[in-house]
């Protein structure tokens, strides 16, 4: 038994998302390094290392069976790529044509799915690794045509074997990490939401809503990742008890997200009415405690510890006591506000019940629909249809494929023109730096150059301080591990680590110092080519398509509203159709937030729509919050009120108006104001809500009134976006 002082740090390391990944890379690199030292043949080190890196870059989350199938496909792709490079290496024209065509085709595979994109990108990287390895040996010897491909593929197969075994031993661990990440992001969202209840006059609500919308994007990304991981493990098999538990936890997280994102009344009006009462402080504290509970749940999942939500349960009791006190005062001017606060109390009480149910997620009703929507391609026909849909200059994937292939061909022609030392690093830099949009390319370009300079300085210092080869070999292994530990979130450090590894590896077989200036020069040249390509070759300015992404957000919200209204008419049921409509609305909201983030990184001329877009995002996310409140309070069938045709007609009209604004915005047409119609609907719905005795019908009417009034501001923001889009 290990002492507690040692087991606790190890358990915490095990909870880090990059730890298992880095440990697999360490085993692979250390094993190859030990083998080369044992055989006294360090000449094999570089291609074996490069094969390991390419295989690790091609790795995607899967079961061990799926990972084995993906590995076999990857090895075939790697072998074909390496042999093709060897056969055409001495024929520049043929090589350039093959480089352009293959890079275009492999980039287009990204339209099929993320798994295809990952393997295709890793194959392209391995092809460039083959060029680097061949240049180091001065070309291809006819009798050794098999040597470099065999070493590269052997390194890839070695890491792949480790990965498959790891997947078989720890298949559930990545899923646990992913769900913990979901609850951690939900905790941040709830704590941001709690700030909206702070009763301050003149508080910048829009800025806080913007932060909330951006955090919602992170929550949605975490939920999507968990959903895909669960689906891959359920695919083609009956889930075990533990896997079903994770599925239940995922649905609980979805329910918490819907309730956390709900809004029941404009916060400014609540703050004005209850400025001298503690009810909003109680609501703020409750949401904050529930956010802390989500964070504690994340830790409990990671460390297999009991989960305690006691503080949030106590905060709920205090909030209800404060609300009861307000009701007891019986003030008529508070009647409508108190009904909205009561709906908020019900919502937060249900959220608390969801947190309490985490300890026993299997209590979720077995009759509820637990199916997940499969977004992966189904057969070759589906693959062909997806590719065909992107064969257009309007497709960002197609434009990026053309841009990247042109970048590599230009880089290849340039290196033949100036004959730089280790010139194929130019192509490698271009592959890593050239991204689908300007903002991402600029960020990676800057980080790549900074990391290269940092890695070269560190490499020069360490090779000078530790001239012995064994120590340099250890540094190379450590640097390779550091690259994979940091590449997802700290690309500058990752680039520095891989540069250090390259220097130490090359110093094992030659002169590492002689690589310093060529590496820097080639990095600067490759980055410059990639940056110039993004500027001049079919530039994909995100600002130009902002109105279309905004329209997609409204269209998804309209579909979500119709799904909610159908549930109010037919009764609550968490079926796949409803959950898909809800998820699509949140996905569109997150995509708009991401697009605006990219717009803010673009040059000033193309950033002119950013302020209008940010205001639109605030309004659209507020609309989504009102929709989420409607979805959270679905109940018995008939709540839509078949006997109240005026309310039903108003609800249908609101949904149709939302869809119409989306269509006009997508086409860049003049967006109608609809102010008079929406204001009339809002007044009708508010009057009906004031006289409604049924709480569920009253909430439906009051939320539809909020949506109607929000649509007025949203239509104005959409009109400004459409006007600016039509001027371009």
Residue pairs with C-beta under 8 A, 6 or more apart in sequence:
2 10
11 303
12 303
13 19
14 20
14 173
15 177
15 180
15 302
15 303
17 177
17 181
17 488
18 484
18 485
18 486
18 488
19 485
20 166
20 170
20 173
20 174
21 56
21 59
21 484
21 485
22 481
22 482
22 484
22 485
24 56
24 159
24 162
24 163
24 166
25 52
25 56
25 159
25 480
25 481
25 484
26 477
26 480
26 481
27 162
28 52
28 56
28 155
28 158
28 159
28 162
29 49
29 52
29 476
29 477
29 480
29 481
30 477
31 158
32 45
32 48
32 49
32 52
32 155
32 158
33 45
33 473
33 476
33 477
36 42
36 44
36 45
36 48
37 470
37 473
42 508
42 509
43 509
44 151
45 505
45 508
45 509
46 133
46 136
46 505
46 506
46 509
47 129
47 133
47 148
47 151
47 152
47 155
48 151
48 152
48 154
48 155
48 158
49 155
49 476
49 480
49 501
49 505
50 126
50 129
50 132
50 133
50 152
50 155
51 78
51 126
51 129
51 151
51 152
51 153
51 154
51 155
51 156
51 157
51 158
51 159
52 155
52 156
52 158
52 159
52 480
53 125
53 129
53 480
53 483
53 498
54 78
54 122
54 123
54 125
54 126
54 129
54 152
54 155
54 156
55 71
55 74
55 78
55 122
55 155
55 156
55 157
55 158
55 159
55 160
55 163
56 159
56 163
56 484
57 118
57 121
57 122
57 125
58 70
58 74
58 118
58 119
58 121
58 122
58 123
58 156
59 67
59 118
59 163
60 67
60 70
60 114
60 115
60 118
60 119
61 174
61 228
61 229
61 232
62 70
62 167
62 232
63 167
63 171
63 232
63 233
64 164
64 165
64 167
64 168
64 171
66 232
66 235
67 160
67 163
67 164
67 167
68 164
70 115
70 119
71 157
71 160
71 161
71 163
71 164
73 119
74 119
74 122
74 123
74 156
74 160
75 153
75 156
75 157
75 160
77 119
77 120
77 123
78 122
78 123
78 126
78 152
78 153
78 156
79 149
79 153
81 102
81 123
81 124
81 126
81 127
81 130
82 126
82 127
82 130
82 148
82 149
82 152
82 153
83 145
83 149
84 98
84 102
84 127
85 95
85 127
85 130
85 131
85 134
86 130
86 134
86 140
86 145
86 148
86 149
87 145
88 94
88 95
88 98
89 95
89 131
89 134
89 139
89 140
90 139
90 140
92 412
92 416
95 412
96 409
96 412
96 413
99 127
99 405
99 408
99 409
99 412
100 405
100 406
100 408
100 409
101 405
102 124
102 127
103 124
103 401
103 404
103 405
103 408
104 401
104 402
104 404
104 405
105 401
106 120
106 121
106 123
106 124
107 120
107 121
107 124
107 397
107 400
107 401
107 404
107 405
108 387
108 390
108 397
108 398
108 401
109 116
109 117
109 119
109 120
109 387
110 116
110 117
110 120
110 121
110 397
110 400
111 386
111 387
111 389
111 390
111 395
111 397
111 398
112 377
112 383
112 386
112 387
113 375
113 376
113 377
115 376
121 431
124 431
125 428
125 431
126 152
126 156
128 424
128 427
128 428
128 431
129 152
129 428
130 148
130 149
130 152
131 424
131 427
132 422
132 424
132 425
132 428
133 148
133 151
133 152
134 140
134 148
135 422
135 423
135 424
136 422
136 506
136 509
136 510
137 148
140 148
141 147
171 233
172 233
172 242
172 243
172 246
174 229
175 226
175 229
175 230
175 233
175 243
175 246
176 246
176 301
176 302
177 302
178 222
178 225
178 226
178 229
179 226
179 246
179 249
179 250
179 253
179 301
180 298
180 299
180 301
180 302
181 222
181 225
181 226
181 298
182 219
182 222
182 223
182 226
182 250
182 253
183 253
183 294
183 295
183 297
183 298
183 301
184 294
184 295
184 298
185 215
185 218
185 219
185 222
186 219
186 253
186 256
186 257
186 260
186 291
186 294
187 291
187 292
187 293
187 294
187 295
187 297
187 298
188 215
188 218
188 291
188 295
189 212
189 215
189 216
189 219
189 257
189 260
189 261
189 291
190 260
190 287
190 288
190 290
190 291
190 294
191 287
191 288
191 291
191 292
192 208
192 211
192 212
192 215
193 212
193 260
193 261
193 287
193 291
194 283
194 284
194 285
194 286
194 287
194 288
194 291
195 208
195 284
196 205
196 208
196 209
196 212
196 267
197 267
197 270
197 280
197 281
197 283
197 284
197 287
198 271
198 280
198 281
198 284
199 270
199 271
199 274
199 275
199 280
199 281
200 271
201 271
201 272
201 275
203 271
205 267
205 268
206 615
206 618
209 618
209 621
209 622
210 614
210 617
210 618
212 621
213 589
213 593
213 617
213 618
213 620
213 621
214 593
214 597
216 261
216 586
216 589
216 590
216 593
216 621
217 589
217 590
217 591
217 593
217 594
219 257
220 583
220 586
220 587
220 589
220 590
221 590
223 250
223 253
223 254
223 257
223 583
223 586
224 583
224 587
226 250
226 253
227 250
227 372
228 375
230 243
230 246
230 247
230 250
230 372
231 372
231 374
233 239
233 243
234 243
234 247
234 372
235 374
239 247
244 362
245 361
245 362
247 370
248 361
248 362
248 364
249 301
249 358
249 361
251 364
251 368
251 370
251 574
252 354
252 357
252 358
252 361
252 364
254 579
254 582
254 583
255 354
256 294
256 351
256 354
256 355
257 586
258 582
258 628
258 631
258 632
259 347
259 348
259 350
259 351
259 354
259 628
259 632
260 290
260 351
261 586
261 624
261 625
261 628
262 347
262 625
262 626
262 628
262 629
262 631
262 632
263 622
263 625
263 626
263 628
263 629
263 706
264 340
264 341
264 343
264 344
264 347
264 629
264 699
264 703
265 337
265 340
265 341
265 344
265 706
266 706
269 337
270 280
270 337
270 340
270 341
271 280
273 333
273 334
273 337
274 280
274 326
274 337
277 322
277 326
278 322
279 319
279 322
279 323
279 326
279 341
282 315
282 318
282 319
282 322
282 323
283 319
283 341
283 344
283 348
285 315
285 318
285 319
286 312
286 315
286 316
286 318
286 319
286 348
287 348
288 315
289 311
289 312
289 314
289 315
290 312
290 315
290 348
290 351
290 352
290 355
292 311
292 312
293 309
293 311
293 312
293 355
294 355
296 307
296 308
296 309
297 307
297 309
297 355
297 358
299 305
300 306
300 307
306 359
307 358
307 359
309 352
309 355
309 356
312 352
312 355
313 352
313 356
316 348
316 349
316 352
319 345
319 348
320 345
320 349
323 338
323 341
323 342
323 345
326 334
326 338
326 341
327 338
336 689
336 690
336 702
339 695
339 698
339 699
339 702
340 702
342 695
343 629
343 633
343 695
343 699
346 633
347 629
347 632
347 633
350 632
357 363
357 364
368 573
368 574
369 573
369 574
369 575
369 576
369 579
371 576
372 576
373 576
373 580
373 583
377 383
377 386
389 395
390 397
390 398
391 398
392 398
393 399
393 538
396 436
396 437
396 540
397 436
399 436
399 538
399 540
400 434
400 435
400 436
400 540
402 537
402 538
403 434
403 533
403 534
403 537
403 538
404 430
404 431
404 434
404 533
406 533
406 537
407 430
407 434
407 529
407 530
407 533
407 537
408 427
408 430
408 431
410 529
410 533
411 426
411 427
411 430
411 525
411 526
411 529
412 427
414 426
414 525
414 529
415 423
415 424
415 426
415 427
420 426
420 518
420 521
420 522
420 525
421 514
421 518
422 515
422 518
422 519
422 522
423 522
425 518
425 519
425 522
425 523
425 526
426 522
426 525
426 526
426 529
427 526
428 526
429 448
429 522
429 523
429 525
429 526
429 527
429 530
430 526
430 527
430 529
430 530
430 533
432 444
432 448
433 441
433 444
433 445
433 448
433 526
433 527
433 530
433 531
434 441
434 530
434 533
434 534
435 441
435 444
435 534
436 540
437 534
437 540
437 541
437 542
437 598
438 534
438 535
438 539
438 540
438 541
438 542
438 598
438 601
438 602
438 603
438 606
439 542
439 597
439 598
439 599
439 600
439 601
439 602
440 598
440 601
441 530
441 531
441 534
442 531
442 601
443 601
444 491
445 527
445 530
445 531
447 491
447 492
447 495
448 491
448 495
448 523
448 527
449 523
449 524
449 527
450 492
450 495
451 491
451 492
451 493
451 494
451 495
451 496
451 499
452 495
452 496
452 499
452 519
452 520
452 523
453 520
454 492
454 493
454 495
454 496
454 499
455 495
455 496
455 497
455 498
455 499
455 500
455 503
456 499
456 503
456 516
456 519
456 520
458 496
458 500
459 499
459 500
459 502
459 503
459 504
459 512
459 516
460 503
460 513
460 516
462 472
462 475
462 500
462 504
463 472
463 503
463 504
463 507
463 512
463 513
466 472
466 475
469 507
469 508
472 504
472 507
472 508
473 504
473 508
475 500
475 504
476 500
476 501
476 504
476 505
476 508
479 497
479 498
479 500
479 501
479 504
480 497
480 498
480 501
482 493
482 494
482 497
483 494
483 497
483 498
483 501
484 494
486 493
486 494
486 497
487 494
499 519
502 515
502 519
503 512
503 515
503 516
503 519
504 512
506 512
506 515
507 513
541 602
541 606
542 595
542 598
542 599
542 602
542 606
543 599
543 602
543 606
543 607
543 608
543 609
543 610
543 613
544 606
544 725
544 728
545 595
546 595
546 596
546 599
546 609
546 613
546 721
546 725
547 609
547 665
547 666
547 668
547 718
547 721
547 722
547 724
547 725
548 665
548 666
549 588
549 591
549 592
549 595
550 592
550 613
550 616
550 620
550 665
550 718
550 721
551 662
551 663
551 665
551 666
551 718
552 588
552 591
552 592
552 662
552 666
553 585
553 588
553 589
553 591
553 592
553 620
554 620
554 658
554 659
554 661
554 662
554 665
554 714
554 718
555 588
555 659
555 662
555 663
555 666
556 581
556 584
556 585
556 587
556 588
556 589
557 585
557 588
557 620
557 623
557 624
557 627
557 658
558 655
558 658
558 659
558 662
559 581
559 584
559 585
560 581
560 582
560 584
560 585
560 624
560 627
560 631
561 627
561 630
561 654
561 655
561 658
561 707
562 581
562 655
563 577
563 578
563 581
563 582
564 578
564 627
564 630
564 631
564 634
565 640
565 651
565 652
565 655
566 578
567 573
567 578
567 631
567 634
568 630
568 634
568 639
568 640
568 700
569 637
569 638
569 639
569 640
569 642
570 637
571 634
571 635
571 636
571 637
571 638
572 634
572 635
572 636
578 631
582 631
585 624
585 627
586 624
589 617
589 620
589 621
589 624
592 613
592 616
592 617
592 620
593 617
595 613
596 610
596 613
596 614
596 617
599 606
599 607
599 609
599 610
599 613
600 607
600 610
608 724
609 721
609 724
609 725
612 717
612 720
612 721
612 724
613 721
615 717
616 714
616 717
616 718
616 721
619 710
619 713
619 714
619 717
620 714
622 710
623 707
623 710
623 711
623 714
626 703
626 706
626 707
626 710
627 707
629 699
629 703
630 699
630 700
630 703
630 704
630 707
633 696
633 699
633 700
635 696
636 696
639 694
639 696
639 697
639 700
640 647
640 648
640 651
640 697
640 700
641 647
641 648
641 697
641 700
642 648
644 688
644 697
646 684
646 688
647 684
647 685
647 688
647 697
647 700
647 701
647 704
650 681
650 684
650 685
650 704
650 708
651 700
651 704
653 677
653 681
654 678
654 681
654 704
654 707
654 708
654 711
657 674
657 677
657 678
657 711
658 711
660 672
661 671
661 672
661 674
661 711
661 714
661 715
661 718
664 670
664 671
664 672
664 718
664 722
665 671
665 718
665 721
665 722
668 722
668 725
668 726
669 722
669 726
670 719
670 722
670 723
671 715
671 718
671 719
671 722
672 715
673 712
673 715
673 716
673 719
674 711
674 712
674 715
675 712
675 715
678 708
678 709
678 711
678 712
678 715
679 708
679 709
679 712
681 704
681 705
681 708
682 705
682 706
682 708
682 709
683 705
685 701
685 702
685 704
685 705
685 708
686 701
686 702
686 705
688 701
689 698
689 699
689 701
689 702
689 705
692 698
692 701
